[in-house]
Amino acid sequence: MADPDDIPLVGGNMGEVFRRGDTVVRRAGSWTPAVHRLLWRLHEAGVEGVPRPIATEDGTEILSYVEGEVPRYPLPGWVWGVPALVSAARLLRRVHDATLGGPWEGPWRSPVHEPVETVCHNDFAPYNLAFADGRVVGAIDWDYASPGPRIWDLAYLAYRLVPLTTVPDDAFTPQERAARLALLLGAYGSDAEPAELVQVVVDRLRELAALTDELAEQLGKPELHEHAALYRVDASALAENADGSV
């Protein structure tokens, strides 16, 4: 797949990705046509900071390179700033608004979730977001997108960026996390109650744990079982604390 001059893009764990000039090259699959239709829909709606499909050839897809800094773990301090939280929520809202009403032809790589309202990115988290000056300016890695409810995507962003994890990269108190969760919901423009969103996080993590265990076997990456175990720990902790104070 790679040319001698291609630059590997590190950070992901689901497949090789390379930068080739101003483009990105990665494996294509049965889901790629649906994802490309989604990306074109976003561009036509004026959503900035998403890849533009260029070609599909020899089992690969070629996309435009999204400018910006994509953080990796351990995440830098500026990821936890209010500008990052607000701009991430607002970009997600633009994505969802642009894909209301379909069409949503598959096949998709991820399951479709009801009620179908929009197309979810399904991994809208700091490691898939491009930043500039502490603000989110783009989103990458759309291959796991699929139709679903807005809150399914918003819940995972809250899990990663509030954050609602048992091993956070930040030093927020439970009260500060509750305030950040309210800020995220407000910036998105959601009328969901925090407890409602946290319950979706719990459901999301339990499903993700099962999927991650399956991928660990399919891809021959036993380290993914550790990710699945953490998702289950976080889901259990959140289930006991509906306000998200894990």
N, C-alpha and C positions, 0 to 999 in steps of 0.2 A: 504493500500500500504506500509506503514512504519512498520518496526520492532522496538521493544522497544529501541534498541541501535542505531537506525539511527539518524543522525544529520541533522536537517533541514538546507537547504542552503537558506539564505534570500537574498532579493534584487529583485527578479522577481515579476511580478504581473499577470502572466498568468497561474499559476498552481503550485502545491507543488513539490518540488525537495528535495531529501534527499541524504546525503552522507552515504554510507555503506562500511566502510573500505576504500579500494582503488577504489571503484566504486561509480557511481551516479545512483540513481533510480528515475524515473519520469514516468508520464503517457504516454502510447503509444496511437497511433491513426492510422487511415487509411494511413497517410502519413509516418509512421515510416519505412516501408520497403524501400521506396525510399530514405529516409534520411540515412539509414544504408548503402545502396549501395553507396551513395555519400561519406560517411565517409570512407568506404573501398577503394574507388577510390583514395581518398586523401592519405591514408596510403600507398597504392601501389605506388603512385607517389613520396613518400618520403616527404610529407608535414608534418612537425612536429608540435606538440602542438594542435592536434585535438583529440576529444574523439574516442575511439575504441569501436565499438559495441560488446557486450558480449552475451546478450540474450534478448529475448522478451518472457515474461511469465505473465499470469494472468492480462493482460491489462496494463502491465508496460514494460518499456525498461530499460536495465541495460547497462551502458556505463563505460568506464574507466574514472577515475578522472584525470583532467588536472591540473598539478601543476602550481602554480603561484598565484599572488594576483589579484583578480578581484575587482576593485574599485566600490564603491557605492557613491551615492550623499549624501552630497556635495563632489565632486571629489577632491582628494588630488592634491597638486600643481604639483607633478611630472608627472601627466597625460598630462600636457600642455607643457612638454619639447619637444624639437626637436627630441630626440631619440625616444620618444613615437610616434610622428607623422610619422617619416620615417619608423620605424619598422612595424607600423600598415599597412601602404600603401604597404610595400614589402610583408608582409604575405598575404594580400588580393590578390596581383598579383600572388603569388604562388598558392593560392587556385583556382583562375580563370584559370590559365594556365593548372592546373592539370585536369580541367573538360571541356576542349575544345573538341568539336566534339562528345559529347554524349557518350553512350546513356543516355536519360533523361526520363526514364519511370516514370510515376506517380503512384498513385495520389499524389499531393503535397498539403500542407496546405495553401500555399500562391498562388496568381494568377501567371500564366506564362506571362512574358512580352516579347514583340517583339522589336527588332530582337533578337532571341535567339542566344547567343554566348557562354554562359557558364552556370554554376549553381551559383546563387547568394545566399549568406548567408541571406540577407534581413534585418539583424539587427546587422551589423558589427559596433559596437560602444563600447566605453570604458567599459560599464557595462557588456559586453559579451566577453571581452578580458582579458587574463591572462598576468600579467606583472611580470618581475623580473629585478631589478636594473634599473627601468625606461624605460624598453623596452618591447615591446609586444612579448610574447613567445608562445601564444596559443589563441584559440578562442573556445567558448562554445556556447550552446543553438542553435543548428542547425535545430530545428524542423520547423522553418518558411522558410527554404530554398526552392528555386524554380528556374527553368531556366529563363534566361533573359540576357540583355546586360550588359557588364562590368560596364558601366557608372552608371547603376541603383544602384549598390552596392557602387561604389566609391562616388557617390553623397551623399549617406546617411552617409558614414564615414566623408566626409567633413562637413556635417551639424553638426555632433556631436563633431568632434575633431578639426576643424579649430578654433573655431566653427562658424557656420553661424546662430546663434540663437539670438533672441531679449533679452534673459535673460541668458547670458553666465556666466560660473563660473570663467572666467578669466578677465583680464583687458587689453585686446588687443585693440589697435586702429584700425580703418578701414584699414589703410595702413598696419599694422602688419598682419591683417587677410588676406589681399590680398596676402601678401608675403607667409603666411603659406599655403594658397590655392595653390599657384604656387609650393611650396615645396612638398606638398602632390601629386600633379599631376606629378611632376618630379620623386619623389621616386617610384611611381607606374609605371611610364613609359607610361603615357597616353599622347596622342597628342590632347586631347580635349582642347578647349579654355575655360578659366574660365567662360565666359558668358554662354557657352553651358552647362557646368556642373551645374551652378546655376539654369538654367531653368529646368534641370532634378530634382534638389532638390525641386523646386516649385511643379512640377508634382507629385513627390514622396510624399511630405507632404500632398498635397490635397487628394491623394488616401489614405494615412495613416490615415488622419483625419476621413474619411468616414468609414474605417475599424475599427478604434478604437471606434467610436460611436456604431457600430454594436456589437463589443465585450462587450462594457459596458452593453448593454441590455442582450446579451446571457449569460454572466458570472455573472450578477447581481452585477456589480461593477460600480456604478455611478461616482466614482472618475475618471474613464477613460475618461469621457466627458470633464474634465478639460484638459487632455492631448490633446484631439482632438482640443479643442479651441486654445491651444497654437500652435499646428501645423498650424492651419489656419492663426493665427496672423503672424507667421514666414514666411509662404508662401507668404502672401500679402506684407510683408516688403521686401522680396527678389525679388519679382516680380517688385518692384519699383527701385531696385538697382542691376543691372545685374552683378556688380563686387563683389557682396556678402557682401557689407558693410552695414549690418543691424544695 
